[in-house]
Amino acid sequence: MRSVTLQTRRLMLLDTASLYFRAYFGMPESVKAPDGTPVNAVRGLLEFIDRLVRDHRPDDLVACMDADWRPQWRVDLIPSYKAHRVAVETETGPDQEEVPDTLSPQVPVIEEVLDALGIARVGVEGYEADDVIGTFTGRAAGPVDIVTGDRDLYQLVDDERGVRVLYPLKGVGTLQLTDEAWLREKYGVDGPGYADLALLRGDPSDGLPGVPGIGEKTAAKLLAEFGDLAGIMAAVDDPKARLTPSQRKRLDESRPYIAVAPTVVKVAGDVPLPETDTALPHAPRHPAALDELAARWGLGGSLDRLLTTLQA
């Protein structure tokens, strides 16, 4: 009988905003287009993608976007969610995020270049890029590499399914390969446990208050003792459970927050994704448009190197 080898495709998901922010701050503003407009984020992101494809050889690649960086359904549950990062409040659409003045104009250029290359770019109204990543990850049949500078996505790590987070330490040439062993050594939790830990600890960068007096180490100890958030809250109601009086009191007083925080902290897995060709392109989808963008914005060697890598 002839043996059949089942092949699975490796999917790479980019937390695009996280990466172009890093590119912007990692490459000087002296990198400019012929008209003098800074293009450091554009060129830096292209160089990131080139290195990621060369080093990790994904079969499929999706640039996941923030169609709404601060979804109202999260704000309704925790009003402080990302509130400190709001630059302009709007009544009819997403609030505007505080972004460096010379970065904002580069984002549409990034989108145009990705589209001309034929690299899948997905953002869904009412959801963050994290949620798009979570949904793609849940649906993937093969291994998944999530590239992000946001530790929130550690919650998706799953060794059994081959889901790991590639966290940039220096550019994207030096990546922290985050799997369950790394999470357990660093935090004492697995992927889903990281969401519970983050919820308890809080996250000032996202405006999540956490439980007062419960820091990262205490949260990890509680999760090790009681398993998960539900187990911890069951222990609050059990006078025999090994909780200090102050821990019991603070957790009890934080019930309103704990009731809604999981929905805010955990990435969505049910985003209505559009039909998308996620295959890594080997040639530009719109060569003429790409040539025009390259000339206008002076993308030079950054784009040339990526095209060479894609063709390989």
TORDRENDREN-244836 format. One record per residue: residue in one letter; x, y, z of N, C-alpha, C in turn; residue number from 1. Coordinates in steps of 0.001 Angstrom, whole numbers, plus 500000, padded with zeros to 6 digits. Atoms other than C-alpha are relative to their C-alpha. Example, Ala and Ser with C-alpha at 12.3 -4.5 7.8 and 13.67 -1.06 7.14 Angstrom:
# residues 2
  tigu    n_c1    n_c2    n_c3   ca_c1   ca_c2   ca_c3    c_c1    c_c2    c_c3  torkol
     a  500890  498810  500000  512300  495500  507800  500900  501200  500000       1
     s  499180  498810  499940  513670  498940  507140  499230  501090  500730       2
This chain:
# residues 312
  tigu    n_c1    n_c2    n_c3   ca_c1   ca_c2   ca_c3    c_c1    c_c2    c_c3  torkol
     m  500849  498808  500000  500000  500000  500000  500887  501245  500000       1
     r  499218  498778  500079  501327  503435  499072  499714  500887  501209       2
     s  500203  499119  498855  501893  505696  502063  499693  501413  499519       3
     v  500397  498633  500337  500350  509158  501997  500539  500939  501068       4
     t  499466  499014  499064  502160  512094  503587  499128  501252  499964       5
     l  500825  498801  499923  499872  514870  504762  500888  501198  500284       6
     q  499197  498808  499821  501453  518280  504407  499131  501115  500575       7
     t  500715  498867  499440  500404  521231  506507  500778  501268  499702       8
     r  499390  498733  500355  501075  524839  505631  500271  500815  501261       9
     r  499645  499129  498873  502841  527199  508029  499457  501395  499729      10
     l  500623  498678  500099  500897  530402  508612  500756  500977  500884      11
     m  499401  498925  499215  502590  533608  509737  499019  501169  500058      12
     l  500932  498896  499777  500404  536346  511243  500771  501177  500576      13
     l  499294  498811  499553  501807  539853  511594  499061  500926  500764      14
     d  500677  498922  499279  500589  542241  514271  500574  501289  499413      15
     t  499360  499029  500881  501216  544941  511708  500323  501320  500688      16
     a  499750  498722  499332  500833  548069  513828  501155  499883  500989      17
     s  498903  500228  499057  503121  546625  516479  501341  500044  499283      18
     l  498745  500075  500742  505765  546030  513814  500357  501337  499353      19
     y  499603  498734  500627  505513  549353  511987  500315  501069  501038      20
     f  499567  499118  498921  505709  551199  515319  501473  499742  500322      21
     r  498613  500349  499710  508945  549313  516018  500924  500439  498866      22
     a  499198  499566  501143  510193  550024  512515  500210  501510  500037      23
     y  499944  498538  499950  509410  553719  512944  501035  500473  501017      24
     f  499071  499569  498959  511353  554028  516189  501386  499389  499834      25
     g  498710  500664  500174  514111  551691  515038  500808  500507  498822      26
     m  499312  499488  501183  514954  553487  511800  499895  501523  500012      27
     p  500027  498541  499871  515894  557193  511666  499054  500678  499012      28
     e  500894  499238  500871  513534  559792  510201  500737  500590  498805      29
     s  499229  499539  501151  516356  560745  507850  499783  499109  498775      30
     v  500375  500857  501130  515122  557828  505697  498746  500607  499392      31
     k  501085  499205  500577  512945  559867  503339  499755  499663  498538      32
     a  500360  500107  501410  511133  559775  500021  500668  501142  499237      33
     p  499406  498916  500783  512379  561948  497139  499441  501386  500334      34
     d  500577  498692  499675  509975  564719  498232  500287  500427  501434      35
     g  499628  499645  498639  511427  564699  501764  499104  499429  501079      36
     t  500903  500603  499024  508591  562772  503425  500670  498799  500674      37
     p  499417  501171  499336  509833  560325  506089  499294  498708  499583      38
     v  500558  501318  500342  509337  556686  505040  500714  498923  500819      39
     n  499253  500967  499186  511279  555026  507860  499141  498826  500433      40
     a  500879  501107  499597  508260  552979  509009  499705  499086  498820      41
     v  500295  500792  501196  507468  551870  505455  501180  499093  499664      42
     r  498831  500793  500375  510985  550767  504623  500388  499020  501104      43
     g  499674  500889  498897  511569  549327  508078  499099  498780  500026      44
     l  500927  501141  500015  508441  547164  507837  500327  499049  498859      45
     l  499622  500864  501123  509471  545886  504393  501228  499171  500344      46
     e  498805  500744  499608  512841  544919  505809  499686  498946  501064      47
     f  500453  500994  499022  511143  543194  508747  499395  498791  499284      48
     i  500676  501098  500695  508952  541154  506389  501011  499168  499215      49
     d  498954  500720  500729  511965  540268  504240  500739  499039  500926      50
     r  499240  500842  499066  513876  538952  507256  499136  498857  500535      51
     l  500894  501034  499471  510868  537067  508632  499766  498883  498983      52
     v  500233  501013  501037  510199  535315  505327  501264  499186  499763      53
     r  498735  500720  500211  513878  534440  504850  500296  499023  501135      54
     d  499629  500821  498842  514298  533088  508362  498997  498893  500303      55
     h  501029  500926  499516  510986  531286  508850  499182  499336  498893      56
     r  500601  500642  501165  509692  530434  505358  498526  499610  500176      57
     p  501424  500333  499910  505931  530665  505904  499433  499680  498617      58
     d  500732  500251  501246  503597  529265  503246  498923  501060  499794      59
     d  501053  498987  500026  500918  531797  504134  500407  501139  500926      60
     l  499632  498816  499224  501299  535341  505473  498837  500980  499975      61
     v  501073  499004  499908  498684  537795  506714  500475  501175  500845      62
     a  499757  498779  499241  499295  541389  507759  498674  500384  500663      63
     c  501241  499750  499270  496628  541784  510444  499975  501454  500482      64
     m  500099  498565  499780  495375  545342  510935  498993  500325  501112      65
     d  500960  499475  499033  493599  547363  513615  498945  500823  499265      66
     a  501093  499210  500568  490337  548346  511939  499383  500871  501085      67
     d  500437  499212  498842  489354  549539  515417  500934  499651  501152      68
     w  498977  500288  498984  492199  549817  517915  499424  500020  501411      69
     r  500634  499907  498672  489775  550492  520832  498498  499720  499845      70
     p  501401  500332  500288  486507  548622  520165  499047  500434  501119      71
     q  500957  499490  499027  483447  550097  521842  499510  498912  500942      72
     w  500496  501074  499131  482360  546700  523167  500966  499708  501136      73
     r  499047  500129  498896  485563  546556  525210  499908  501209  500932      74
     v  500106  498777  499195  485231  550176  526364  498744  499976  500863      75
     d  501256  500069  499233  481631  549530  527458  500190  499180  501274      76
     l  499765  500863  498837  482913  546852  529836  501010  500608  500965      77
     i  498970  499350  499176  486031  548686  531079  500308  501355  499358      78
     p  499839  498678  500645  485851  552441  530261  501438  500488  499926      79
     s  498604  499542  500026  489549  552945  531068  500832  499317  498926      80
     y  499241  500772  500985  490546  550535  528289  500629  500929  498951      81
     k  499213  499191  500936  493280  552346  526297  499608  501474  499990      82
     a  500495  498626  499989  491701  555663  527329  501131  501017  499935      83
     h  498880  499049  499948  495073  557311  527940  500684  500159  498649      84
     r  499378  499915  501326  496032  556705  524302  499111  500671  498961      85
     v  500920  499343  500927  493075  558556  522781  500490  501414  499705      86
     a  499607  498652  500408  494120  561622  520792  498772  500851  499706      87
     v  501230  499285  500367  490691  562598  519405  498831  499047  500147      88
     e  501216  500803  499884  487263  561256  520402  499075  500310  498830      89
     t  500938  499819  501102  484786  560718  517577  498671  499362  500357      90
     e  501340  500513  499683  481029  560117  517704  499565  498905  499046      91
     t  500509  500912  501020  480604  558134  514497  500929  498838  499675      92
     g  499066  501081  500318  483688  555926  514344  500994  499805  501112      93
     p  498984  500240  498962  486730  554686  516237  500699  501294  500406      94
     d  499189  498874  499548  488535  557228  518391  501360  499943  499318      95
     q  498677  499947  500614  491834  558398  516941  501067  499770  501058      96
     e  498922  500328  499079  494899  556932  518611  501117  501029  499894      97
     e  498856  499100  499998  497822  559107  519627  501174  499321  499289      98
     v  498955  500570  500852  500407  558414  516922  500946  501126  499608      99
     p  499068  498944  500416  503597  560349  516076  499597  500628  498663     100
     d  500452  499263  501184  502890  563026  513451  500595  499479  498705     101
     t  499367  500458  501232  505372  561620  510960  499777  498513  499730     102
     l  500353  501404  500246  504111  558037  511360  498636  499890  499325     103
     s  501370  500102  500532  500416  558613  510589  499935  500008  498474     104
     p  500085  499994  501461  500979  559552  506914  500618  498771  499343     105
     q  499350  501166  500584  503057  556423  506408  499107  498763  499990     106
     v  500845  501192  499905  500292  553981  507340  499259  499724  498688     107
     p  500629  500288  501297  498289  554415  504091  500990  499525  498947     108
     v  498971  500449  500944  501534  553984  502145  500313  498525  500235     109
     i  499764  501401  499656  502216  550737  503993  498885  499124  499435     110
     e  501142  500792  500483  498723  549521  503108  500034  499855  498481     111
     e  499933  500060  501464  499136  550413  499429  501108  499070  499526     112
     v  498867  500844  500405  502512  548697  499195  499682  498523  500242     113
     l  500371  501390  499723  501241  545503  500870  499000  499493  498966     114
     d  501007  500410  500981  498251  545428  498503  500625  499788  498618     115
     a  499357  500145  501303  500433  545951  495420  500889  498751  499955     116
     l  499194  501217  499921  502756  543173  496588  499137  498742  499917     117
     g  500857  501176  499933  499806  540840  497059  500080  499283  501332     118
     i  499979  500556  498649  500461  540239  500757  498639  500256  500640     119
     a  501346  499881  499428  497115  539555  502430  500008  500995  501144     120
     r  500124  498972  498955  496016  542462  504620  498551  499963  500480     121
     v  501357  500212  499485  493025  541898  506914  499779  500814  501270     122
     g  500519  499315  498828  491272  544230  509311  498486  499926  499939     123
     v  501455  500166  499974  487655  543843  510409  499396  501048  500917     124
     e  500632  498920  499247  485430  546683  511571  499521  499508  501368     125
     g  500427  500339  498654  484869  546620  515325  500954  499083  500743     126
     y  499052  500926  499373  487911  544462  516070  501432  500505  499864     127
     e  498579  499708  500034  491584  544858  516871  500730  498925  499198     128
     a  499175  500988  500697  494384  543109  515013  500146  498729  500834     129
     d  499894  501173  499119  494721  540818  518062  498860  499018  499752     130
     d  501169  500852  500197  491197  539519  517418  500056  499296  498644     131
     v  499815  500608  501321  491913  538933  513731  501017  498868  500097     132
     i  498968  501022  499803  495054  537033  514749  499423  498798  500744     133
     g  500592  501089  499231  493103  535002  517302  499085  499132  499164     134
     t  500937  500763  500833  490490  533988  514741  500735  499200  498932     135
     f  499193  500750  500967  493013  533053  512052  500698  498821  500681     136
     t  499296  501057  499273  494926  531054  514662  499062  498844  500309     137
     g  500966  501042  499665  491821  529160  515762  499600  499156  498811     138
     r  500443  500706  501205  490988  528209  512191  501140  499281  499278     139
     a  498853  500542  500730  494516  527221  511117  500080  498484  500128     140
     a  499855  501459  499996  495077  523597  510137  501426  499577  500314     141
     g  498589  500313  499775  498853  523777  510501  500613  500917  501032     142
     p  499314  499171  499009  501471  525524  512629  499848  501484  499703     143
     v  500201  498546  500117  501180  529264  513278  501132  500729  500723     144
     d  499044  499079  499394  503861  531876  513926  499351  501374  500081     145
     i  500573  498674  499778  502482  535093  515449  501150  500952  500300     146
     v  498912  499046  499813  504884  538023  515111  499433  501275  500597     147
     t  500575  498857  499298  504130  540734  517644  500929  500479  501098     148
     g  499331  499444  498836  505636  543053  520201  499043  500188  501156     149
     d  501049  499889  498983  502456  542716  522284  499892  498672  500743     150
     r  500015  501240  499218  502666  540175  525093  498598  499439  500210     151
     d  501375  500492  499840  498860  539926  525223  499765  498734  499177     152
     l  500230  501137  500891  499088  537419  522383  500676  498722  500471     153
     y  499470  501232  499401  501029  534977  524557  498863  499026  500345     154
     q  501128  500859  499646  497578  533679  525472  499651  498996  498908     155
     l  500318  500902  501108  497375  531989  522049  501011  498861  499844     156
     v  498964  501027  500119  500520  529873  522526  499416  498623  500313     157
     d  500560  501345  499854  499663  526196  522116  500952  499013  499328     158
     d  499011  500927  500555  502412  523583  521681  499347  498889  499184     159
     e  500648  501130  500676  499994  520842  520662  499599  500361  498574     160
     r  500412  499548  501334  498766  522903  517706  501138  500693  499237     161
     g  498877  499358  500676  502177  524383  516907  499862  501504  499893     162
     v  500181  498545  499993  501188  527947  517786  501033  500617  500936     163
     r  499007  499327  499177  504036  530131  519007  500018  501490  499659     164
     v  499856  498562  500217  504738  533846  519354  501468  500316  499773     165
     l  498657  499509  500278  507823  535386  517783  500028  501463  500437     166
     y  499999  498673  499378  508518  538423  519966  501320  500700  499689     167
     p  498749  499333  500391  511052  540906  518540  500745  500582  501200     168
     l  499143  499433  498961  513904  541701  520893  500880  501104  499430     169
     k  499195  499002  500686  516083  543587  518409  499690  499875  498518     170
     g  500495  500158  501357  514500  544282  515059  499166  498733  499936     171
     v  500605  501337  500045  513202  540947  513859  501074  498950  499750     172
     g  498906  500953  500149  516629  539378  513512  500216  499209  501267     173
     t  499901  500692  498715  516602  538491  517203  498597  499904  500577     174
     l  501371  500224  499560  513287  536956  518209  499979  499076  501208     175
     q  500260  500910  498886  512130  535415  521444  498942  499009  499528     176
     l  500943  501025  500441  510479  532135  520429  499199  499552  501219     177
     t  500815  500227  498805  507654  531939  522921  499105  498782  499814     178
     d  500825  501200  499985  506255  528455  523485  499574  499739  501444     179
     e  500517  500267  498654  504659  526785  526516  501134  499838  501009     180
     a  498878  500178  499072  508017  525844  528049  500536  501355  500446     181
     w  499505  498662  499657  509159  529470  527910  499017  500702  500935     182
     l  501013  499359  499157  505857  530708  529389  500033  499440  501423     183
     r  499999  500612  498665  506030  528221  532243  501237  500402  500796     184
     e  498782  499594  499304  509609  529128  533045  499929  501467  500439     185
     k  500028  498562  499723  508938  532879  532899  498865  500393  500937     186
     y  501192  499562  499274  505429  533141  534319  499307  498897  500795     187
     g  500654  501104  499306  504456  529678  535568  498639  499651  499469     188
     v  501322  500256  500576  501453  529498  533218  500151  499496  498568     189
     d  500030  500334  501414  500462  528140  529818  499336  501163  499254     190
     g  500578  498923  500783  498866  530178  527017  498718  500579  500593     191
     p  501224  499471  499395  495310  530459  528393  500232  500577  501391     192
     g  499695  499490  498666  496782  530958  531855  500582  501399  499963     193
     y  499426  498659  500093  498602  534034  530611  498906  501062  499981     194
     a  501109  499034  500019  495265  535769  529935  499490  500245  501417     195
     d  500440  499845  498610  494195  535103  533540  501025  500790  500803     196
     l  498948  499285  499290  497546  536325  534834  499969  501491  499654     197
     a  500026  498603  500435  497337  539529  532772  498795  500729  500570     198
     l  501222  499430  499454  493790  540133  533956  500178  500360  501480     199
     l  499799  499768  498563  494747  539811  537634  501048  501078  500254     200
     r  498887  499073  499827  497996  541750  537312  499654  501404  499536     201
     g  500295  498720  500612  496531  544502  535188  501073  500385  498999     202
     d  499066  499551  501029  498237  546348  532357  499804  501488  499772     203
     p  500145  498552  500162  498748  550123  532571  500030  500450  498542     204
     s  499896  499581  501397  499640  550285  528861  498678  499837  499261     205
     d  501323  500180  500598  496114  549089  528038  498889  500584  500871     206
     g  501025  499427  499130  494343  550876  530879  499211  498958  500770     207
     l  500670  501051  499230  493475  547624  532668  500450  500096  501461     208
     p  499607  499744  498619  493405  548215  536434  500537  498784  500740     209
     g  499596  501176  499249  493880  544613  537565  499367  499989  501377     210
     v  500488  500094  498622  493174  543543  541141  501028  500681  500902     211
     p  499044  499295  499145  494760  545952  543656  500755  499028  500912     212
     g  499192  500828  499120  497627  544323  545515  500379  498651  499433     213
     i  499665  501281  500631  497827  541348  543126  500936  500290  498827     214
     g  499025  499796  501064  501025  541700  541129  500248  498721  499232     215
     e  499744  501135  500881  502518  539339  538596  500370  498731  500769     216
     k  499561  501186  499260  504202  536997  541095  498860  499406  500814     217
     t  501132  500510  499216  501147  536772  543335  498969  499344  499095     218
     a  500958  500575  500949  498895  536164  540329  500459  498615  499560     219
     a  499467  501298  500424  501189  533344  539173  499852  498952  501099     220
     k  500144  500932  498879  501147  531763  542639  498545  499570  500174     221
     l  501424  500335  499866  497351  531941  542829  499548  499047  498897     222
     l  500371  500881  501105  496999  530336  539416  500611  498615  500175     223
     a  499383  501302  499736  499451  527591  540378  499225  499245  501074     224
     e  500725  500616  498889  497441  526950  543541  498592  499568  499610     225
     f  501429  500235  500226  493899  527132  542161  499637  499722  498533     226
     g  500236  500464  501370  494281  526375  538437  499689  501075  498985     227
     d  500396  498949  500934  492535  529264  536743  499195  501056  500754     228
     l  500719  498896  499363  490503  532397  537401  498756  499497  500734     229
     a  501202  500546  499355  487339  530419  538154  500369  499301  501301     230
     g  499559  500685  498787  489266  528319  540657  500377  500976  501099     231
     i  499631  498978  499014  490629  531419  542346  498755  500610  500629     232
     m  501219  499373  499460  487180  532970  542691  499193  499008  500832     233
     a  500652  501007  499160  485798  529684  544029  500684  499943  501359     234
     a  499253  499998  498743  488553  529819  546651  499620  501189  500887     235
     v  500436  498824  499231  487400  533304  547682  498762  499659  500826     236
     d  501242  500385  499309  484066  531722  548634  500180  498821  500945     237
     d  499728  501166  499148  485713  528798  550441  500874  500433  501178     238
     p  499226  499531  498848  486802  529770  553961  501209  499116  500318     239
     k  498875  500894  499744  489147  526757  554020  501137  500167  498989     240
     a  498979  499838  501043  491034  527813  550890  501163  500843  500524     241
     r  498793  499332  499515  494587  529003  551384  500189  501345  499298     242
     l  499847  498621  500437  494216  532707  550736  500274  500853  501226     243
     t  499810  499091  498878  495531  535472  552938  498755  500872  500132     244
     p  501170  499118  499841  492863  537762  554405  499994  501157  499015     245
     s  499962  498862  500926  494049  540650  552239  499713  499555  498562     246
     q  500290  500505  501344  493989  538538  549060  498514  499725  499841     247
     r  501432  500317  500059  490474  537301  549838  499174  501285  499894     248
     k  500743  498748  499973  489284  540833  550548  500113  500725  498648     249
     r  499802  499271  501249  490826  542363  547414  499330  499304  498821     250
     l  500669  500739  501070  489562  539617  545132  498481  500131  500107     251
     d  501438  499867  499795  486097  539824  546650  499518  501387  499560     252
     e  500387  498627  500367  485984  543606  546211  500144  500257  498503     253
     s  499764  499802  501434  487151  543227  542601  499057  499179  499126     254
     r  500910  500844  500785  484258  540970  541530  499408  500720  498784     255
     p  500555  499345  501199  482698  543614  539223  501007  500054  498845     256
     y  498954  499984  501034  486001  543977  537373  500252  498595  499466     257
     i  499685  501370  500410  486690  540225  537313  498870  499404  499147     258
     a  501131  500526  500769  483218  539568  535888  500075  500391  498524     259
     v  499999  499520  501387  483843  541621  532745  501380  499921  499340     260
     a  498641  499920  500553  487634  541597  532341  500361  498869  499034     261
     p  499621  501041  500966  487924  538177  530634  499579  500317  498572     262
     t  500454  499655  501348  485884  539438  527685  500893  501050  499370     263
     v  499139  498930  500501  488161  542465  527382  501406  499481  499706     264
     v  498607  500432  500092  491490  540698  527912  500199  498899  498964     265
     k  499821  501129  500914  490935  537545  525872  499706  500420  498564     266
     v  500217  499657  501400  491302  537912  522116  498787  499241  499478     267
     a  501183  500628  500585  488173  537173  520117  500433  498892  499042     268
     g  499710  501085  500928  488081  533950  518167  498920  499816  498963     269
     d  501158  500146  500885  484911  534576  516189  499828  501197  499078     270
     v  500069  498845  500896  485768  537571  514000  499525  499535  498617     271
     p  500452  500382  501349  483891  537443  510643  501045  500366  498952     272
     l  498904  499729  500928  486967  537194  508448  499511  499968  498554     273
     p  500359  500048  501422  486621  538025  504750  500723  498860  499296     274
     e  499291  500979  500820  487528  535511  502077  501319  500621  499553     275
     t  498684  499418  500238  491260  536047  501690  500959  498941  499466     276
     d  498931  500871  500479  494056  534486  499645  501227  500313  500844     277
     t  498917  499742  499054  496691  534158  502335  501357  499479  499514     278
     a  498741  500580  500490  499329  532422  500205  501062  501080  499834     279
     l  498893  499061  500160  502705  534144  500301  500256  500197  498508     280
     p  499811  499782  501435  503095  535788  496881  501458  499804  499595     281
     h  498647  500153  500528  506107  534969  494722  500342  501114  499015     282
     a  499813  498858  500892  505608  537967  492438  498939  501035  500359     283
     p  500979  498970  499645  503799  541306  492876  498649  499770  499316     284
     r  501340  500122  500576  500051  541239  492341  499746  501128  499006     285
     h  500209  498837  500875  500096  544723  490787  501366  500654  499726     286
     p  498627  499532  500227  503592  545288  489341  500096  501482  499644     287
     a  499932  498595  500418  502864  548653  487711  499748  500931  501178     288
     a  500300  499180  498825  501320  550059  490877  501166  499973  500983     289
     l  498868  500115  499079  504250  548761  492908  501189  500826  499505     290
     d  498917  499188  500560  506769  550372  490541  499752  501479  500269     291
     e  500346  498584  499779  504933  553678  490888  500207  500378  501470     292
     l  499817  499741  498571  504904  553422  494694  501482  500033  500364     293
     a  498567  500063  499708  508583  552476  494776  500708  501275  499579     294
     a  499372  498774  500492  509532  555504  492698  499563  501207  500820     295
     r  500522  498835  499273  507279  557960  494538  500568  500094  501412     296
     w  499613  499993  498595  508339  556896  498022  501456  499597  500229     297
     g  498582  500317  499847  511943  555915  497329  500247  498755  500834     298
     l  499924  501213  499180  511575  552362  498631  501268  499191  499738     299
     g  498650  500489  500277  514804  551303  496958  500300  498576  500405     300
     g  499499  501326  499649  516755  548404  498388  499099  499232  500927     301
     s  500896  500693  499067  514194  547630  501091  498986  499158  499234     302
     l  500981  500720  500808  511612  546655  498487  500693  498977  499105     303
     d  499291  500929  500900  514133  545070  496109  500382  498713  500727     304
     r  499603  501196  499241  515410  542719  498808  498799  499118  500300     305
     l  501199  500796  499715  511884  541659  499747  499522  499281  498742     306
     l  500430  500646  501246  510999  540986  496103  500896  498820  499650     307
     t  499069  501100  500253  514115  538849  495714  499701  498814  500900     308
     t  500326  501061  499060  513198  536876  498816  498709  499294  499621     309
     l  501280  500605  500398  509618  536326  497634  500168  499132  498767     310
     q  499796  500770  501213  510797  535124  494253  500745  498690  500249     311
     a  499239  501198  499683  513095  532613  495897  499107  498905  500552     312
